Amino acid sequence: MTQKPANDEPDIETNEAPSSPEEFLANELTRVEAERDDLKDKLLRTLADMENLRRRTEREVADAKTYAVTSFARDMLGSADNLRRGLENVPESAKSGDVALNALIEGVELTERELVKTLERHGVRKIDPQGEKFDPNMHQAMFEAPDTDTPKGMVSKVVQTGYKIGERVLRPALVGISSGAPKPAEAPAPQAGDDFSTEA
């Protein structure tokens, strides 16, 4: 068994320099290309993120413009409803006789029309679904009742007009839904002991 001389140092792994300038240049080229590809990938990701941010910002600005008046518009709906209720509760007999009352009614009608036009200018539109198919996203069902004139599942009565702002529901329309034509009354079932025989 042979021993190493005491002055021998342990083997240390070292990265040897490339044996030729061509090998050195090839290694440098590979490193630079990898760095270039990494930077290109980061640049493309950053550009994509910026484009997504731009689109999201545009959408948010458009939504802010469209829906900025939502709270105010919702508050104004009560006034529109009250004007309509006031007009609907004037008896027909009163309209024909009194000139002053007719002028007042005309003024209230003009005010209501102007209010509705103003709301429309700001993107608020009425939902009046009379005779349309019931849509739970736009309508709120208050009752279901038989109706010979309206097919089943259709809106047979609008209790309160709804409103939309942009593509969102500001207030759903309160509606009654038709359950179709009423079922014919069935004849009572014969009771035990009933005599259905006829005498000649």
PELINRA-V545166 format. One record per pair of residues at least 6 apart in sequence whose C-alpha atoms are under 7 Angstrom apart, sorted by the first residue. I is the first residue (numbers start at 1). GAP is how many residues later the second one is. If there is no record, write none. Layout:
I;GAP, I;GAP
This chain:
18;6, 66;57, 66;100, 74;96, 80;32, 83;25, 83;29, 87;18, 95;6, 95;7, 123;42, 123;43, 124;39, 124;40, 124;41, 124;42, 125;38, 125;39, 125;40, 126;35, 126;36, 126;37, 126;38, 127;34, 127;35, 127;36, 127;37, 127;46, 128;33, 128;34, 129;26, 130;25, 130;26, 130;27, 130;28, 131;23, 131;24, 131;25, 132;22, 132;23, 133;20, 133;21, 133;22, 134;19, 134;20, 134;21, 138;31, 138;34, 138;35, 139;33, 139;34, 139;35, 139;36, 140;32, 140;33, 140;34, 140;35, 141;33, 141;34, 141;35, 141;36, 142;32, 142;33, 142;34, 143;33, 143;34, 144;32, 144;33, 144;34, 144;35, 145;32, 145;33, 145;34, 146;32, 146;33, 146;34, 146;35, 146;36, 147;31, 147;32, 147;33, 147;34, 147;35, 148;32, 148;33, 148;34, 150;6, 150;28, 150;30, 151;27, 151;29, 152;26, 152;27, 152;28, 153;24, 153;25, 153;26, 154;23, 154;24, 155;20, 155;21, 155;22, 155;23, 156;20, 156;21, 156;22, 157;18, 157;19, 157;20, 158;16, 158;17, 158;18, 159;15, 159;16, 160;13, 160;14, 160;15, 161;12, 161;13, 162;9, 162;10, 162;11, 163;6, 163;7, 163;8, 163;9, 164;6, 164;7
